[in-house]
């Protein structure tokens, strides 16, 4: 089975540019999560969706961040405009219903904003 | 609010020996899940083991086992016969069974394996 797929795996951009991170959850999973990991703040949940609907976006840092899930197999996290403090590893994770209740993580996107 | 505490920022163990990583949590819920994730240098977050709070039996996955003490709100991870590939950051995480699906993570323990 394919796991959670994220693209790109690495992104280097300049301050002020728009950045779009992509995620394909595991087929059949109905919840999707976006996390950010930095040395200073550890793992932070940015937003999560259930059945394509945003449920909790309280972790989204500011208006520069936006996330969408147009269908069950695709989600994007956009940063516009990007800033150096956005440099981090961004993870996408998904989970299904039922007894498993386990979040499976993608490989992450390492973002560097210069 | 739920919190997860990992009080050991770093641990080291001799190869082939056993090591235990500590985790405590705070919650008012009675039904929840607990997880240990491993993050090697590749940064991939890999599920190591999970425990349902309603189960009294401690979960085991090959060389990995947990000591789940519900009353004490403690969830430690024991790694037996440590191998070089076990070197990683280990994160403890909590999730309530109902309602919000958010995982609450601890700050992690960096495990070093000494050859």
gemmi code that builds the backbone of each chain (N, CA, C; Angstrom):
import gemmi

chains = {
    "A": [
        ("UNK", (0.845, -1.200, 0.000), (0.000, 0.000, 0.000), (0.874, 1.241, 0.000)),
        ("UNK", (0.482, 2.216, -0.822), (1.203, 3.472, -0.805), (0.861, 4.197, 0.476)),
        ("UNK", (1.868, 4.806, 1.067), (1.630, 5.594, 2.255), (1.191, 6.996, 1.883)),
        ("UNK", (1.299, 7.887, 2.831), (0.993, 9.288, 2.572), (2.095, 9.853, 1.670)),
        ("UNK", (1.679, 10.543, 0.637), (2.632, 11.077, -0.330), (2.661, 12.597, -0.226)),
        ("UNK", (3.859, 13.133, -0.124), (4.011, 14.592, -0.065), (4.957, 15.054, -1.168)),
        ("UNK", (4.661, 16.225, -1.678), (5.563, 16.842, -2.655), (5.537, 18.351, -2.495)),
        ("UNK", (6.645, 19.032, -2.780), (7.949, 18.426, -3.043), (8.577, 17.914, -1.755)),
        ("UNK", (9.649, 17.205, -1.832), (10.342, 16.745, -0.632), (11.242, 17.840, -0.069)),
        ("UNK", (11.729, 18.656, -0.932), (12.568, 19.785, -0.525), (12.154, 21.007, -1.338)),
        ("UNK", (12.160, 22.163, -0.678), (11.807, 23.400, -1.362), (12.680, 24.512, -0.813)),
        ("UNK", (13.353, 25.191, -1.712), (14.131, 26.364, -1.340), (13.547, 27.541, -2.112)),
        ("UNK", (13.194, 28.590, -1.400), (12.584, 29.733, -2.049), (13.071, 31.014, -1.390)),
        ("UNK", (12.757, 32.099, -2.023), (13.166, 33.385, -1.475), (11.994, 34.045, -0.763)),
        ("UNK", (12.338, 34.812, 0.217), (11.329, 35.527, 0.995), (10.387, 36.284, 0.068)),
        ("UNK", (9.095, 36.187, 0.364), (8.092, 36.878, -0.436), (7.448, 36.020, -1.498)),
        ("UNK", (8.049, 34.889, -1.797), (7.488, 34.005, -2.810), (6.361, 33.160, -2.229)),
        ("UNK", (5.510, 32.703, -3.122), (4.434, 31.783, -2.721), (4.958, 30.357, -2.724)),
        ("UNK", (4.579, 29.612, -1.720), (4.986, 28.208, -1.605), (3.734, 27.347, -1.488)),
        ("UNK", (3.678, 26.276, -2.242), (2.554, 25.342, -2.161), (3.070, 23.947, -1.886)),
        ("UNK", (2.604, 23.385, -0.793), (2.951, 22.021, -0.413), (1.752, 21.132, -0.687)),
        ("UNK", (2.041, 19.915, -1.140), (0.963, 19.024, -1.555), (0.984, 17.720, -0.785)),
        ("UNK", (-0.201, 17.139, -0.636), (-0.316, 15.904, 0.119), (-1.408, 15.024, -0.476)),
        ("UNK", (-1.077, 13.755, -0.586), (-2.070, 12.751, -0.970), (-2.179, 11.771, 0.185)),
        ("UNK", (-3.336, 11.707, 0.857), (-3.471, 10.793, 2.003), (-3.591, 9.352, 1.546)),
        ("UNK", (-3.532, 8.463, 2.498), (-3.734, 7.050, 2.216), (-5.165, 6.846, 1.739)),
        ("UNK", (-5.328, 6.062, 0.698), (-6.651, 5.826, 0.138), (-7.585, 5.244, 1.192)),
        ("UNK", (-8.770, 5.856, 1.313), (-9.749, 5.387, 2.280), (-9.705, 6.126, 3.606)),
        ("UNK", (-8.642, 6.839, 3.851), (-8.567, 7.624, 5.085), (-9.429, 8.866, 4.949)),
        ("UNK", (-10.067, 9.264, 6.053), (-10.987, 10.384, 5.947), (-10.572, 11.597, 6.770)),
        ("UNK", (-9.441, 11.506, 7.447), (-8.937, 12.670, 8.174), (-7.512, 12.962, 7.723)),
        ("UNK", (-7.220, 14.240, 7.572), (-5.899, 14.654, 7.108), (-5.396, 15.784, 7.983)),
        ("UNK", (-4.108, 15.717, 8.314), (-3.502, 16.650, 9.253), (-2.257, 17.278, 8.621)),
        ("UNK", (-2.082, 18.558, 8.870), (-0.839, 19.249, 8.507), (-0.112, 19.656, 9.784)),
        ("UNK", (1.177, 19.269, 9.866), (2.024, 19.611, 10.999), (3.236, 20.405, 10.506)),
        ("UNK", (3.796, 21.159, 11.431), (5.061, 21.846, 11.184), (6.017, 21.455, 12.301)),
        ("UNK", (7.263, 21.187, 11.940), (8.256, 20.823, 12.945), (9.469, 21.743, 12.842)),
        ("UNK", (9.799, 22.380, 13.948), (10.998, 23.195, 14.045), (11.733, 22.821, 15.325)),
        ("UNK", (12.989, 23.196, 15.375), (13.770, 22.914, 16.577), (13.199, 23.669, 17.769)),
        ("UNK", (12.761, 24.897, 17.519), (12.315, 25.739, 18.633), (10.955, 25.313, 19.172)),
        ("UNK", (10.059, 24.930, 18.292), (8.677, 24.715, 18.701), (8.241, 23.261, 18.619)),
        ("UNK", (9.116, 22.385, 18.157), (8.750, 20.978, 18.059), (7.691, 20.759, 16.998)),
        ("UNK", (6.836, 19.762, 17.217), (5.764, 19.413, 16.288), (4.513, 20.205, 16.635)),
        ("UNK", (4.023, 20.937, 15.662), (2.807, 21.727, 15.866), (1.757, 21.308, 14.842)),
        ("UNK", (0.538, 21.101, 15.310), (-0.560, 20.845, 14.390), (-1.037, 22.182, 13.835)),
        ("UNK", (-1.066, 22.281, 12.523), (-1.518, 23.520, 11.898), (-3.018, 23.481, 11.653)),
        ("UNK", (-3.490, 22.402, 11.044), (-4.890, 22.286, 10.670), (-5.206, 20.827, 10.438)),
        ("UNK", (-6.469, 20.447, 10.656), (-6.852, 19.130, 10.192), (-8.244, 19.137, 9.582)),
        ("UNK", (-8.447, 18.216, 8.658), (-9.677, 18.057, 7.914), (-10.300, 16.699, 8.259)),
        ("UNK", (-11.614, 16.693, 8.267), (-12.347, 15.443, 8.359), (-13.359, 15.416, 7.224)),
        ("UNK", (-13.310, 14.380, 6.418), (-14.181, 14.308, 5.235), (-14.098, 15.587, 4.403)),
        ("UNK", (-12.893, 16.066, 4.212), (-12.559, 17.221, 3.369), (-12.947, 18.561, 3.994)),
        ("UNK", (-13.500, 18.552, 5.183), (-13.942, 19.791, 5.821), (-12.941, 20.186, 6.898)),
        ("UNK", (-12.474, 21.444, 6.906), (-11.552, 21.862, 7.971), (-12.259, 21.861, 9.325)),
        ("UNK", (-11.672, 21.161, 10.290), (-12.290, 21.010, 11.607), (-11.622, 21.929, 12.631)),
        ("UNK", (-10.319, 22.005, 12.585), (-9.592, 22.789, 13.573), (-8.401, 23.446, 12.884)),
        ("UNK", (-8.468, 24.752, 12.729), (-7.350, 25.481, 12.121), (-6.712, 26.434, 13.120)),
        ("UNK", (-6.885, 26.163, 14.380), (-6.376, 27.065, 15.413), (-4.856, 27.136, 15.429)),
        ("UNK", (-4.201, 26.165, 14.823), (-2.753, 26.172, 14.785), (-2.155, 26.912, 13.606)),
        ("UNK", (-2.979, 27.350, 12.708), (-2.458, 28.088, 11.547), (-1.907, 29.422, 12.042)),
        ("UNK", (-0.634, 29.692, 11.768), (0.029, 30.824, 12.408), (-0.559, 32.186, 12.054)),
        ("UNK", (-0.929, 32.407, 10.855), (-1.444, 33.720, 10.472), (-2.055, 33.628, 9.075)),
        ("UNK", (-2.530, 34.764, 8.617), (-3.251, 34.780, 7.345), (-2.388, 34.393, 6.153)),
        ("UNK", (-1.111, 34.374, 6.332), (-0.253, 34.000, 5.207), (-0.382, 32.512, 4.881)),
        ("UNK", (-0.900, 31.753, 5.828), (-1.058, 30.310, 5.658), (-2.508, 30.002, 5.301)),
        ("UNK", (-2.665, 29.110, 4.330), (-3.999, 28.626, 3.994), (-3.907, 27.167, 3.570)),
        ("UNK", (-4.957, 26.423, 3.818), (-4.977, 25.007, 3.455), (-6.316, 24.670, 2.837)),
        ("UNK", (-6.255, 23.775, 1.867), (-7.476, 23.330, 1.200), (-7.453, 21.822, 1.041)),
        ("UNK", (-8.655, 21.267, 0.946), (-8.775, 19.845, 0.636), (-9.949, 19.705, -0.331)),
        ("UNK", (-9.705, 19.882, -1.608), (-10.794, 19.877, -2.579), (-11.455, 18.523, -2.763)),
        ("UNK", (-10.731, 17.444, -2.455), (-11.331, 16.104, -2.539), (-10.614, 15.182, -1.573)),
        ("UNK", (-11.074, 13.973, -1.487), (-10.578, 13.044, -0.462), (-9.144, 12.590, -0.705)),
        ("UNK", (-8.596, 12.885, -1.871), (-7.275, 12.357, -2.179), (-6.220, 13.439, -2.372)),
        ("UNK", (-6.534, 14.675, -1.973), (-5.579, 15.735, -2.232), (-5.780, 16.913, -1.293)),
        ("UNK", (-4.660, 17.427, -0.811), (-4.711, 18.629, 0.025), (-3.491, 19.489, -0.267)),
        ("UNK", (-3.646, 20.786, -0.090), (-2.533, 21.712, -0.246), (-2.410, 22.609, 0.972)),
        ("UNK", (-1.191, 22.990, 1.248), (-0.881, 23.998, 2.259), (-0.089, 25.084, 1.550)),
        ("UNK", (-0.623, 26.296, 1.606), (-0.008, 27.391, 0.862), (0.489, 28.455, 1.825)),
        ("UNK", (1.648, 28.993, 1.528), (2.203, 30.101, 2.296), (2.458, 31.247, 1.314)),
        ("UNK", (1.815, 32.365, 1.583), (1.941, 33.516, 0.690), (1.738, 34.812, 1.471)),
        ("UNK", (2.752, 35.657, 1.562), (4.131, 35.473, 1.113), (4.942, 34.714, 2.151)),
        ("UNK", (5.941, 33.996, 1.710), (6.763, 33.226, 2.640), (7.779, 34.131, 3.327)),
        ("UNK", (8.178, 33.717, 4.536), (9.166, 34.442, 5.324), (10.203, 33.445, 5.847)),
        ("UNK", (11.411, 33.934, 6.153), (12.444, 33.015, 6.655), (12.002, 32.205, 7.873)),
        ("UNK", (11.168, 32.767, 8.736), (10.719, 32.037, 9.936), (9.775, 30.897, 9.609)),
        ("UNK", (9.358, 30.782, 8.358), (8.530, 29.651, 7.944), (9.369, 28.419, 7.629)),
        ("UNK", (10.669, 28.564, 7.623), (11.551, 27.424, 7.348), (11.323, 26.346, 8.392)),
        ("UNK", (11.039, 25.152, 7.915), (10.662, 24.050, 8.812), (10.467, 22.809, 7.959)),
        ("UNK", (10.177, 21.713, 8.643), (9.707, 20.519, 7.951), (8.197, 20.447, 8.149)),
        ("UNK", (7.483, 20.315, 7.046), (6.024, 20.251, 7.080), (5.592, 18.814, 6.791)),
        ("UNK", (4.821, 18.274, 7.710), (4.337, 16.904, 7.566), (2.841, 16.903, 7.298)),
        ("UNK", (2.456, 15.952, 6.490), (1.055, 15.624, 6.304), (0.840, 14.227, 6.887)),
        ("UNK", (-0.294, 14.027, 7.530), (-0.623, 12.718, 8.087), (-2.086, 12.428, 7.810)),
        ("UNK", (-2.437, 11.157, 7.768), (-3.841, 10.807, 7.580), (-4.221, 9.655, 8.486)),
        ("UNK", (-5.507, 9.541, 8.732), (-6.028, 8.471, 9.557), (-7.410, 8.089, 9.068)),
        ("UNK", (-7.759, 6.829, 9.305), (-9.075, 6.373, 8.918), (-9.960, 6.230, 10.137)),
        ("UNK", (-11.159, 5.756, 9.936), (-12.066, 5.508, 11.050), (-11.881, 4.076, 11.519)),
        ("UNK", (-12.468, 3.777, 12.644), (-12.372, 2.413, 13.138), (-11.341, 2.275, 14.236)),
        ("UNK", (-10.978, 1.058, 14.525), (-10.193, 0.805, 15.721), (-8.747, 1.234, 15.589)),
        ("UNK", (-8.277, 1.456, 14.413), (-6.862, 1.792, 14.274), (-6.538, 3.155, 14.871)),
        ("UNK", (-7.278, 4.161, 14.467), (-7.113, 5.509, 15.036), (-5.672, 5.975, 15.024)),
        ("UNK", (-4.878, 5.484, 14.122), (-3.467, 5.823, 14.086), (-3.191, 6.781, 12.947)),
        ("UNK", (-2.432, 7.815, 13.238), (-2.028, 8.754, 12.197), (-0.765, 8.242, 11.514)),
        ("UNK", (-0.830, 8.166, 10.210), (0.316, 7.765, 9.409), (0.866, 9.001, 8.709)),
        ("UNK", (2.156, 9.196, 8.858), (2.792, 10.413, 8.373), (3.430, 10.218, 7.012)),
        ("UNK", (3.419, 11.301, 6.237), (4.194, 11.337, 5.024), (5.651, 11.615, 5.338)),
        ("UNK", (6.492, 11.639, 4.305), (7.930, 11.832, 4.515), (8.310, 13.260, 4.856)),
        ("UNK", (7.393, 14.187, 4.695), (7.669, 15.576, 5.022), (8.231, 16.362, 3.855)),
        ("UNK", (8.020, 17.672, 3.927), (8.628, 18.612, 2.979), (9.523, 19.533, 3.774)),
        ("UNK", (10.789, 19.551, 3.401), (11.737, 20.436, 4.083), (11.762, 21.759, 3.337)),
        ("UNK", (11.282, 22.805, 3.997), (11.179, 24.127, 3.384), (12.241, 25.057, 3.950)),
        ("UNK", (12.959, 25.703, 3.052), (13.930, 26.716, 3.438), (13.583, 28.006, 2.718)),
        ("UNK", (13.308, 29.033, 3.496), (12.995, 30.350, 2.919), (14.183, 31.271, 3.190)),
        ("UNK", (14.781, 31.732, 2.117), (15.989, 32.568, 2.235), (15.649, 34.050, 2.332)),
    ],
    "B": [
        ("UNK", (-6.720, 20.832, 29.463), (-6.054, 20.447, 28.220), (-5.078, 19.305, 28.496)),
        ("UNK", (-4.955, 18.438, 27.495), (-4.038, 17.322, 27.659), (-2.597, 17.776, 27.452)),
        ("UNK", (-1.714, 17.194, 28.220), (-0.284, 17.452, 28.047), (0.461, 16.137, 28.071)),
        ("UNK", (1.575, 16.100, 27.363), (2.440, 14.929, 27.326), (3.847, 15.382, 27.681)),
        ("UNK", (4.465, 14.696, 28.622), (5.780, 15.100, 29.100), (6.792, 13.972, 28.905)),
        ("UNK", (7.874, 14.299, 28.237), (9.007, 13.393, 28.126), (10.169, 14.082, 28.831)),
        ("UNK", (10.542, 13.556, 29.964), (11.486, 14.251, 30.835), (12.940, 13.974, 30.499)),
        ("UNK", (13.178, 13.094, 29.536), (14.553, 12.734, 29.164), (14.852, 13.284, 27.774)),
        ("UNK", (15.506, 14.421, 27.662), (15.813, 14.955, 26.330), (16.730, 14.021, 25.534)),
        ("UNK", (17.645, 13.363, 26.241), (18.595, 12.476, 25.570), (18.813, 11.220, 26.407)),
        ("UNK", (18.994, 10.108, 25.693), (19.338, 8.846, 26.337), (20.350, 8.142, 25.449)),
        ("UNK", (21.159, 7.300, 26.075), (22.082, 6.482, 25.298), (22.093, 5.074, 25.873)),
        ("UNK", (22.389, 4.120, 25.012), (22.404, 2.711, 25.439), (23.445, 1.971, 24.602)),
        ("UNK", (24.030, 0.990, 25.229), (24.993, 0.155, 24.527), (24.227, -0.781, 23.592)),
        ("UNK", (24.783, -0.997, 22.440), (24.178, -1.932, 21.499), (23.938, -3.274, 22.183)),
        ("UNK", (22.758, -3.849, 21.896), (22.305, -5.136, 22.438), (21.739, -5.037, 23.866)),
        ("UNK", (21.859, -3.876, 24.470), (21.296, -3.703, 25.801), (19.847, -3.221, 25.711)),
        ("UNK", (19.242, -3.051, 26.873), (17.845, -2.610, 26.965), (17.781, -1.186, 27.494)),
        ("UNK", (16.862, -0.414, 26.946), (16.693, 0.974, 27.387), (15.202, 1.263, 27.524)),
        ("UNK", (14.876, 2.118, 28.478), (13.478, 2.513, 28.695), (13.345, 4.021, 28.593)),
        ("UNK", (12.425, 4.449, 27.756), (12.135, 5.869, 27.577), (10.845, 6.204, 28.324)),
        ("UNK", (10.862, 7.297, 29.035), (9.732, 7.655, 29.893), (8.770, 8.616, 29.207)),
        ("UNK", (7.509, 8.506, 29.594), (6.479, 9.422, 29.102), (5.373, 9.475, 30.147)),
        ("UNK", (4.963, 10.661, 30.502), (3.790, 10.830, 31.349), (2.834, 11.774, 30.653)),
        ("UNK", (1.582, 11.689, 31.001), (0.573, 12.511, 30.344), (-0.462, 12.936, 31.363)),
        ("UNK", (-1.191, 13.941, 31.002), (-2.229, 14.439, 31.892), (-3.520, 14.552, 31.089)),
        ("UNK", (-4.571, 13.932, 31.575), (-5.857, 14.005, 30.910), (-6.956, 13.713, 31.916)),
        ("UNK", (-8.133, 14.220, 31.622), (-9.310, 13.904, 32.435), (-10.178, 12.858, 31.751)),
        ("UNK", (-9.767, 12.457, 30.564), (-10.512, 11.445, 29.819), (-10.200, 10.057, 30.382)),
        ("UNK", (-11.125, 9.128, 30.151), (-10.892, 7.750, 30.574), (-10.603, 6.830, 29.397)),
        ("UNK", (-10.939, 7.287, 28.211), (-10.766, 6.467, 27.016), (-9.915, 7.243, 26.014)),
        ("UNK", (-8.779, 6.659, 25.674), (-7.854, 7.385, 24.792), (-6.844, 6.406, 24.215)),
        ("UNK", (-5.995, 6.923, 23.349), (-4.932, 6.134, 22.745), (-3.586, 6.791, 23.053)),
        ("UNK", (-2.582, 5.952, 23.135), (-1.218, 6.429, 23.319), (-0.334, 5.806, 22.252)),
        ("UNK", (0.645, 6.578, 21.810), (1.498, 6.139, 20.721), (2.956, 6.481, 21.023)),
        ("UNK", (3.835, 5.681, 20.453), (5.240, 6.051, 20.344), (5.583, 6.096, 18.853)),
        ("UNK", (6.163, 7.240, 18.467), (6.659, 7.414, 17.114), (8.170, 7.548, 17.167)),
        ("UNK", (8.796, 7.053, 16.112), (10.247, 7.146, 15.956), (10.544, 8.067, 14.779)),
        ("UNK", (11.518, 8.961, 14.966), (11.921, 9.843, 13.880), (13.431, 9.731, 13.686)),
        ("UNK", (13.871, 8.919, 12.742), (15.302, 8.792, 12.453), (15.813, 10.032, 11.734)),
        ("UNK", (17.093, 10.090, 11.443), (17.656, 11.276, 10.764), (16.969, 11.615, 9.449)),
        ("UNK", (16.340, 10.647, 8.814), (15.616, 10.930, 7.571), (14.410, 11.835, 7.794)),
        ("UNK", (14.012, 12.020, 9.050), (12.882, 12.863, 9.452), (11.521, 12.186, 9.283)),
        ("UNK", (11.481, 11.009, 8.714), (10.209, 10.296, 8.582), (9.676, 9.966, 9.973)),
        ("UNK", (8.400, 10.186, 10.190), (7.756, 9.824, 11.460), (7.172, 8.424, 11.304)),
        ("UNK", (7.682, 7.503, 12.098), (7.313, 6.099, 11.966), (6.638, 5.631, 13.238)),
        ("UNK", (5.460, 5.042, 13.094), (4.775, 4.508, 14.260), (5.534, 3.300, 14.791)),
        ("UNK", (5.803, 3.321, 16.080), (6.491, 2.194, 16.723), (5.491, 1.271, 17.385)),
        ("UNK", (4.583, 1.856, 18.166), (3.667, 1.038, 18.948), (2.507, 1.906, 19.418)),
        ("UNK", (1.356, 1.279, 19.638), (0.185, 2.009, 20.116), (-0.475, 1.217, 21.240)),
        ("UNK", (-1.192, 1.935, 22.097), (-1.862, 1.318, 23.248), (-3.240, 1.941, 23.401)),
        ("UNK", (-4.256, 1.111, 23.504), (-5.592, 1.602, 23.824), (-5.738, 1.634, 25.341)),
        ("UNK", (-6.262, 2.708, 25.872), (-6.320, 2.876, 27.323), (-7.217, 1.842, 27.989)),
        ("UNK", (-8.201, 1.323, 27.259), (-9.129, 0.378, 27.879), (-8.520, -1.022, 27.994)),
        ("UNK", (-7.391, -1.225, 27.347), (-6.729, -2.522, 27.412), (-5.724, -2.543, 28.561)),
        ("UNK", (-5.822, -3.520, 29.401), (-4.882, -3.617, 30.513), (-3.558, -4.225, 30.084)),
        ("UNK", (-3.617, -5.050, 29.055), (-2.398, -5.709, 28.592), (-1.496, -4.718, 27.885)),
        ("UNK", (-0.222, -4.761, 28.226), (0.749, -3.876, 27.593), (1.013, -4.319, 26.161)),
        ("UNK", (1.070, -3.335, 25.254), (1.333, -3.636, 23.854), (2.786, -4.049, 23.652)),
        ("UNK", (2.980, -4.919, 22.686), (4.323, -5.398, 22.333), (4.425, -5.505, 20.819)),
        ("UNK", (5.557, -5.059, 20.293), (5.857, -5.193, 18.876), (7.327, -5.595, 18.755)),
        ("UNK", (7.535, -6.895, 18.636), (8.898, -7.420, 18.508), (9.767, -6.959, 19.681)),
        ("UNK", (10.804, -6.179, 19.410), (11.707, -5.757, 20.489), (11.178, -4.573, 21.291)),
        ("UNK", (10.044, -4.040, 20.884), (9.484, -2.853, 21.531), (8.283, -3.252, 22.382)),
        ("UNK", (8.260, -2.761, 23.589), (7.119, -3.004, 24.466), (6.885, -1.765, 25.307)),
        ("UNK", (5.682, -1.679, 25.852), (5.361, -0.532, 26.696), (5.006, -1.016, 28.084)),
        ("UNK", (5.168, -0.100, 29.026), (4.678, -0.295, 30.387), (3.643, 0.799, 30.610)),
        ("UNK", (2.376, 0.418, 30.488), (1.269, 1.359, 30.588), (0.694, 1.285, 31.996)),
        ("UNK", (0.801, 2.374, 32.718), (0.269, 2.489, 34.072), (-0.799, 3.577, 34.056)),
        ("UNK", (-2.059, 3.160, 33.878), (-3.123, 4.135, 33.665), (-3.329, 5.033, 34.877)),
        ("UNK", (-3.318, 4.456, 36.053), (-3.550, 5.259, 37.258), (-2.455, 6.306, 37.440)),
        ("UNK", (-1.252, 5.923, 37.109), (-0.119, 6.843, 37.242), (0.027, 7.734, 36.014)),
        ("UNK", (-0.746, 7.479, 34.967), (-0.663, 8.209, 33.713), (0.763, 8.181, 33.170)),
        ("UNK", (1.257, 6.973, 33.080), (2.625, 6.747, 32.630), (2.613, 5.759, 31.468)),
        ("UNK", (3.483, 6.003, 30.496), (3.498, 5.185, 29.282), (4.935, 5.105, 28.790)),
        ("UNK", (5.714, 4.209, 29.331), (7.127, 4.125, 28.977), (7.343, 3.105, 27.861)),
        ("UNK", (8.395, 3.318, 27.098), (8.762, 2.447, 25.982), (10.051, 1.715, 26.313)),
        ("UNK", (10.010, 0.410, 26.213), (11.201, -0.402, 26.436), (11.672, -0.974, 25.119)),
        ("UNK", (12.952, -0.747, 24.835), (13.562, -1.296, 23.630), (14.578, -2.338, 24.077)),
        ("UNK", (14.357, -3.562, 23.679), (15.253, -4.660, 24.043), (16.220, -4.928, 22.901)),
        ("UNK", (17.402, -5.454, 23.271), (18.394, -5.821, 22.256), (18.601, -4.649, 21.282)),
        ("UNK", (18.950, -3.501, 21.815), (19.076, -2.280, 21.015), (19.996, -2.473, 19.818)),
        ("UNK", (19.572, -1.903, 18.702), (20.345, -1.994, 17.469), (20.692, -0.591, 16.980)),
        ("UNK", (21.720, -0.529, 16.148), (22.165, 0.776, 15.655), (21.036, 1.516, 14.940)),
        ("UNK", (20.171, 0.766, 14.289), (19.059, 1.386, 13.576), (17.980, 1.963, 14.474)),
        ("UNK", (18.102, 1.723, 15.762), (17.119, 2.294, 16.694), (17.457, 3.747, 17.044)),
        ("UNK", (18.612, 4.195, 16.654), (19.008, 5.572, 16.943), (18.049, 6.536, 16.259)),
        ("UNK", (17.418, 7.400, 17.043), (16.381, 8.289, 16.508), (15.855, 9.171, 17.625)),
        ("UNK", (14.998, 10.112, 17.246), (14.152, 10.810, 18.220), (12.899, 9.981, 18.412)),
        ("UNK", (12.483, 9.864, 19.655), (11.267, 9.125, 19.960), (10.255, 10.079, 20.596)),
        ("UNK", (9.066, 10.084, 20.022), (8.003, 10.954, 20.498), (6.855, 10.129, 21.057)),
        ("UNK", (6.414, 10.509, 22.216), (5.223, 9.955, 22.826), (4.046, 10.841, 22.421)),
        ("UNK", (2.880, 10.241, 22.179), (1.732, 11.036, 21.744), (0.445, 10.476, 22.337)),
        ("UNK", (-0.508, 11.377, 22.511), (-1.800, 11.055, 23.133), (-2.926, 11.503, 22.214)),
        ("UNK", (-4.019, 10.721, 22.190), (-5.203, 11.114, 21.449), (-6.437, 10.638, 22.176)),
        ("UNK", (-7.399, 11.517, 22.430), (-8.636, 11.050, 23.065), (-9.423, 10.182, 22.098)),
        ("UNK", (-10.244, 9.305, 22.613), (-10.997, 8.409, 21.756), (-12.150, 9.120, 21.076)),
        ("UNK", (-12.683, 10.132, 21.709), (-13.831, 10.806, 21.129), (-13.533, 12.279, 20.962)),
        ("UNK", (-14.274, 12.872, 20.036), (-14.124, 14.309, 19.843), (-12.930, 14.644, 18.983)),
        ("UNK", (-12.192, 15.625, 19.404), (-11.073, 16.132, 18.626), (-10.060, 15.032, 18.324)),
        ("UNK", (-9.642, 14.952, 17.070), (-8.715, 13.891, 16.690), (-7.262, 14.298, 16.800)),
        ("UNK", (-6.999, 15.451, 17.359), (-5.627, 15.947, 17.447), (-4.759, 15.046, 18.293)),
        ("UNK", (-3.536, 14.830, 17.801), (-2.510, 14.170, 18.598), (-1.782, 15.239, 19.403)),
        ("UNK", (-1.547, 14.951, 20.664), (-0.700, 15.804, 21.485), (0.631, 15.090, 21.657)),
        ("UNK", (1.706, 15.739, 21.237), (3.027, 15.136, 21.268), (3.838, 15.628, 22.455)),
        ("UNK", (4.727, 14.775, 22.929), (5.757, 15.212, 23.845), (6.883, 15.880, 23.074)),
        ("UNK", (7.889, 16.333, 23.798), (8.991, 17.065, 23.176), (10.070, 16.150, 22.610)),
        ("UNK", (9.963, 14.874, 22.877), (10.878, 13.917, 22.273), (12.076, 13.566, 23.145)),
        ("UNK", (12.593, 12.359, 22.900), (13.833, 11.878, 23.524), (14.761, 11.409, 22.421)),
        ("UNK", (15.953, 11.953, 22.410), (16.931, 11.533, 21.402), (17.696, 10.332, 21.936)),
        ("UNK", (17.595, 9.220, 21.235), (18.246, 7.982, 21.649), (19.483, 7.741, 20.794)),
        ("UNK", (20.600, 7.553, 21.482), (21.873, 7.230, 20.834), (22.240, 5.791, 21.173)),
        ("UNK", (22.676, 5.057, 20.166), (23.108, 3.680, 20.374), (24.630, 3.648, 20.291)),
        ("UNK", (25.246, 3.139, 21.323), (26.708, 3.079, 21.394), (27.178, 1.714, 20.904)),
        ("UNK", (27.984, 1.692, 19.847), (28.420, 0.374, 19.301), (29.312, -0.397, 20.271)),
    ],
}
model = gemmi.Model(1)
for chain_id, residues in chains.items():
    chain = gemmi.Chain(chain_id)
    for i, (resn, *xyz) in enumerate(residues, 1):
        res = gemmi.Residue()
        res.name, res.seqid = resn, gemmi.SeqId(i, " ")
        for name, pos in zip(("N", "CA", "C"), xyz):
            atom = gemmi.Atom()
            atom.name, atom.element = name, gemmi.Element(name[0])
            atom.pos, atom.b_iso = gemmi.Position(*pos), 0.0
            res.add_atom(atom)
        chain.add_residue(res)
    model.add_chain(chain)
structure = gemmi.Structure()
structure.add_model(model)
structure.setup_entities()
